[in-house]
Amino acid sequence: MSGLVVVGVDGSASGLAAVEAAAREARLRGAGLRVVHAFIWPATHVPWGPSSLGPPEGGIRNMVERLLAEAVERARAVAPEVDVSHAVVTGEPLTVLEAQSRSAELVVIGSRGMGGFVGLLVGSTAVHLAAHGQCPVLVVREKPAADGPIVLGADGSAAGEGAVDFAFAEAALREAPLLALHAWTTWNAPMPAPQDASAPYTNPPGALADEEERLLHEALAGHREKYPDVVVEHQAVHDRTREALIEASRSAQLVVVGARGRGGFAGLLLGSVSHALLHHAHCPVAVVRATGTHH
């Protein structure tokens, strides 16, 4: 067994979808799966065990054990060969899962949980874990296209290097094609060096597009050799990054992005593009932090 995949569950349908995705990831990686439930003691003094006045199957302990048993059963149905363990950890979900991410190669979570407000598309735990997790975080959203590509949001930044490697590795594990998508506008593109010293602020037509194409090729350099069996298509498009990736997610198995990219503000842990994808993508989204531990 080469590593560990952790999935957070809370008894919600979103959590069970995350369990199935996590079991598939663990099977692909030859890794173990740990099903984790973060438990916060209620403010009122509710007994942990069944009440003397209620049925013996009542109480918080039995409720938690039932939801964990259902999650473990679901995981084993999807990937019977995977070694599945489970744990109840006392604490707030974000704190618990962030601690679990320190020893995991991947953390999987549903986009919404039991405590999600109606109309809130992504639970706060999913957003915060994507920003703070110490390994890549896979947020399970809508059902992905079974035979679609892995879509990589590549921006050529150093912060995005981990996302590039993760996307290539996922494509290799899933035997799926990789679409490396680099979207740019005149607002976020670095200016190429002027071609004419007498006119320092002018560039020939297409210079920006050529520069963005070069950045994309540089971002992928070395990874093609490391993963020679992955079929790669690359696209540098003149479009807003968020809109381009959300549209590409309609036919994708997975979208992979860095937590922050080019133009990110210092101290801002989750960039606007990754945040938008967590809310609006049509398939699962993997967010890879530059500082995360990637095994």
Secondary structure, DSSP 8 states (H G I E B T S, - for coil): ---EEEEE--SSHHHHHHHHHHHHHHHHHT-EEEEEEEE---SS---SS--TTS-TT-SHHHHHHHHHHHHHHHHHHH-TTS-EEEEEEES-HHHHHHHHHTT-SEEEEESS-TT--TT-SS-HHHHHHHHH-SS-EEEE-S---TT--EEEE----GGGHHHHHHHHHHHHHHT--EEEEEEE-TTTS-----S-TTSTT---TTHHHHHHHHHHHHHHTTHHHHSTTS-EEEEEEES-HHHHHHHHGGG-SEEEEESS-TT--TT-SS-HHHHHHHHH-SS-EEEE-TTS---
